[in-house]
Amino acid sequence: MSHSASEAAHRAASDAELIAWVDEQDVLLGSLPRAELRARGLIGRGTFILLFNSRGELCVHRRTLSKAVYPGYWDVAAGGMVAAGEDYAESAARELFEELGVSGVTLRAHRRFFFDQPDNRLWCAVFSAVSDAPLLLQPEEVLEARFIPPQQALAEAAERDYCPDSLQALRHYLASTTS
């Protein structure tokens, strides 16, 4: 299967996944296929894992062009939608391993916030982790990754496409750790 074909198959499977469906207060209402949640403008749960190395640099990665939301954008967090039957922490650990190949690390929970854009309505849980393990990128989701200072990511976001939801997660994290 060619790279684009495997990305397309991954995207189709991803669209069909059952996702935790919640209301504006993050109360669980049930689960729905990801594509239906998006199409109906309903709210899902998402996780954002800020992965740092021991030097305090943040892992930023570029999303593949087959992603339904923010294709080809730079992303300051690993993460994704919380599946039916999962809690935020379980989802965060799964996503960090699937996307970047990092496991067995302590995930610190930070704040939650509601992200509300027409095509992307999410209750977001922010986590952070520290690891110097080599990254193992998921080819269907991640094109490339690098470690840079968090402030550099915020500066770059003014000039190139960065995911607005994960940028907000990073800003919440920085505000809560520096205050």
Secondary structure as the mmCIF struct_conf table of DSSP 4:
data_model
#
loop_
_struct_conf.conf_type_id
_struct_conf.id
_struct_conf.beg_label_comp_id
_struct_conf.beg_label_asym_id
_struct_conf.beg_label_seq_id
_struct_conf.end_label_comp_id
_struct_conf.end_label_asym_id
_struct_conf.end_label_seq_id
HELX_RH_AL_P HELX_RH_AL_P1 HIS A 3 ALA A 16
BEND BEND1 GLU A 17 GLU A 17
STRN STRN1 LEU A 18 VAL A 22
TURN_TY1_P TURN_TY1_P1 GLU A 24 GLN A 25
STRN STRN2 LEU A 28 PRO A 33
HELX_RH_AL_P HELX_RH_AL_P2 ARG A 34 ALA A 39
TURN_TY1_P TURN_TY1_P2 ARG A 40 GLY A 41
STRN STRN3 ILE A 43 PHE A 52
TURN_TY1_P TURN_TY1_P3 SER A 54 ARG A 55
BEND BEND2 GLY A 56 GLY A 56
HELX_LH_PP_P HELX_LH_PP_P1 GLU A 57 GLU A 57
STRN STRN4 LEU A 58 ARG A 63
HELX_LH_PP_P HELX_LH_PP_P2 THR A 64 THR A 64
TURN_TY1_P TURN_TY1_P4 LEU A 65 SER A 66
BEND BEND3 ALA A 68 TYR A 70
TURN_TY1_P TURN_TY1_P5 PRO A 71 GLY A 72
STRN STRN5 TRP A 74 ASP A 75
BEND BEND4 VAL A 76 ALA A 77
STRN STRN6 ALA A 78 MET A 81
HELX_LH_PP_P HELX_LH_PP_P3 VAL A 82 VAL A 82
STRN STRN7 ALA A 83 ALA A 83
TURN_TY1_P TURN_TY1_P6 ALA A 84 GLY A 85
HELX_RH_AL_P HELX_RH_AL_P3 TYR A 88 LEU A 100
BEND BEND5 GLY A 104 GLY A 104
HELX_LH_PP_P HELX_LH_PP_P4 THR A 106 LEU A 107
STRN STRN8 ARG A 108 GLN A 117
TURN_TY1_P TURN_TY1_P7 PRO A 118 ASP A 119
STRN STRN9 ASN A 120 VAL A 130
BEND BEND6 ALA A 133 ALA A 133
HELX_LH_PP_P HELX_LH_PP_P5 PRO A 134 LEU A 135
TURN_TY1_P TURN_TY1_P8 PRO A 139 GLU A 141
STRN STRN10 VAL A 142 ILE A 148
HELX_RH_AL_P HELX_RH_AL_P4 PRO A 150 GLU A 156
TURN_TY1_P TURN_TY1_P9 ALA A 157 GLU A 159
BEND BEND7 ARG A 160 ARG A 160
STRN STRN11 TYR A 162 TYR A 162
HELX_RH_AL_P HELX_RH_AL_P5 PRO A 164 THR A 178
#
